[in-house]
């Protein structure tokens, strides 16, 4: 399945690919592809967990994203963002989605999407 993203299209997920069936397997596959940085969102922007470098929405590009739903609990939903920054950092950001989503992450990712919509128009 090809997933449209904010900046690129990547065809790494399909129904026959066993690496994309769970969050853990998908994350392991993406890390092996070089997306090794762990990101989090703070009040100041997207931050690397390793060196605490901060990025604004203009400096962030979502290469791909994957949504996962829990088999036994509908509230067990998560989203994995595959991210590249203007200075070459490559990594991931994981959040819940639905009622348990982190509002800071939602707000920041919406700003990233809005920035890139303006650039592409």
SULBEL-V586362 format. One record per residue. N is the residue number from 1. RES is the residue in one small letter. SS is DSSP state (H for helix, E for strand, C for the rest). PSI is psi in degrees with one decimal (none if undefined). Layout:
n->{N,N}
res->{RES,RES}
ss->{SS,SS}
psi->{PSI,PSI}
//
This chain:
n->{1,2,3,4,5,6,7,8,9,10,11,12,13,14,15,16,17,18,19,20,21,22,23,24,25,26,27,28,29,30,31,32,33,34,35,36,37,38,39,40,41,42,43,44,45,46,47,48,49,50,51,52,53,54,55,56,57,58,59,60,61,62,63,64,65,66,67,68,69,70,71,72,73,74,75,76,77,78,79,80,81,82,83,84,85,86,87,88,89,90,91,92,93,94,95,96,97,98,99,100,101,102,103,104,105,106,107,108,109,110,111,112,113,114,115,116,117,118,119,120,121}
res->{x,x,x,x,x,x,x,x,x,x,x,x,x,x,x,x,x,x,x,x,x,x,x,x,x,x,x,x,x,x,x,x,x,x,x,x,x,x,x,x,x,x,x,x,x,x,x,x,x,x,x,x,x,x,x,x,x,x,x,x,x,x,x,x,x,x,x,x,x,x,x,x,x,x,x,x,x,x,x,x,x,x,x,x,x,x,x,x,x,x,x,x,x,x,x,x,x,x,x,x,x,x,x,x,x,x,x,x,x,x,x,x,x,x,x,x,x,x,x,x,x}
ss->{C,C,E,E,C,C,C,C,E,E,C,C,C,C,C,C,C,H,H,H,C,C,H,H,H,H,H,H,H,H,H,H,C,C,C,C,E,E,E,E,E,E,C,C,E,E,E,E,C,C,C,C,C,E,E,C,H,H,H,E,E,E,E,E,E,E,E,E,E,C,C,C,C,C,C,C,E,E,E,E,E,E,E,E,E,C,C,C,C,E,E,E,E,E,E,E,C,C,C,C,C,C,H,H,H,H,H,H,H,H,H,H,H,H,H,H,H,H,H,H,C}
psi->{132.9,133.7,125.1,136.2,179.0,-36.7,-40.8,171.6,131.4,133.7,76.2,-0.4,124.6,165.6,-22.5,-1.4,108.3,-17.5,-14.5,12.4,-27.4,160.7,-45.7,-45.3,-40.8,-46.1,-43.7,-43.1,-43.5,-39.5,-41.2,-24.6,4.8,2.6,77.8,-15.0,138.6,126.3,155.6,162.5,130.2,-177.5,-22.6,-4.7,-161.5,131.9,138.7,139.5,-28.3,-56.5,7.2,22.8,140.7,142.1,141.0,166.0,-31.1,-21.6,2.5,136.7,122.3,113.8,-36.1,166.6,152.4,136.0,140.0,138.3,137.0,140.8,-39.1,-18.5,111.2,-20.3,-7.7,66.1,139.6,161.1,137.3,118.0,133.5,119.9,143.2,143.8,164.6,-27.9,11.1,0.6,139.7,126.3,-162.3,156.2,128.5,136.9,161.5,160.7,159.9,-149.3,-19.5,7.0,147.0,121.2,-34.3,-42.6,-46.6,-47.1,-46.2,-46.7,-31.7,-39.2,-39.8,-47.9,-43.9,-42.0,-46.0,-25.6,-42.3,-41.1,-38.7,-10.3,none}
//
